[in-house]
Amino acid sequence: MIKNMKYQCPKCGAEVNYPADKDFPFCSKRCRLMDLGAWSEGEYKISRPIEERDLEGGD
């Protein structure tokens, strides 16, 4: 049995219960869509190309 754990929505900071909330890690469909919109508008960027050393899991 999975125990309910509490997290914060990455968009608004509201409490989210895992695994109970269907929009996890977001608190609502609205926050989920706002985050998707931010990605599509280019607000989030990957700082550099991924290199082999990033995948090795070292320091």
Steps between C-alpha positions, in 0.01 A plus 500: 500500500634843402491755780369848414784748487469878491679715246473859377371591155799623297287774344306655791634332814168347610505166683479192279435147629676217323366264367147628562508812277451413134692809383815417698747669527265794445204588721256549212449479127541879488852489647589207274390697191675818618825303528452350155439849363823623659692224321334579167575873538868426565502616863689184600825413328756224524825681575725286283497180296508177701844341504602139567633594847151626597361151445765323707347609832833600652583818690 
